[in-house]
């Protein structure tokens, strides 16, 4: 399956499950930040603290989509390191199953 089809499946599934999705794929353009993940997805999440107070925050997931044989470029690896160094959730996904397994 082509990377574009995998990305489409991921974007549609996330949207269906309440995530706000931004696709950042540059597809041949020379603008944008090199190495940026293909998809940024965010969703409001609530949690119950020990004092029974409810808190909300936005969970954000950065997703780099790859086809079955795809590998990250040096810029993508560098971006993954930067994002993870500040505590961001970064996922390298070569199928919708990878995203579903990560979030379930």
Phi, psi and omega in degrees: 000138181289152179305320181298325178289321178297314179299317179299316178299316181297312181299315180295317181295316178299314179301317179298329182263021170088009178274145169269125190241134174239126176264129183248007183309133183266341175029066174087355178276153179257011177262168178092172180274120180297135180091357180298139177299156183291329187224136170241126181233136180225148183209139176289134181231143176243152175215154182257118180283168182298336178271014177071012176277141179266132179238148177238145173208163178264122175270131181236133181239128178259123186237125171259119181266139178222149173285178184305325182250008184288147176229156179286145172282168177300319179297322179292320177296317178298316179295319177302314180299317180297313181296314180293331180292340177255012175089011180288151175272118182239134182227130173263114189238123175253010175194162174298324180304323180299316180293314180299315179297320181294320185270347181267000000 
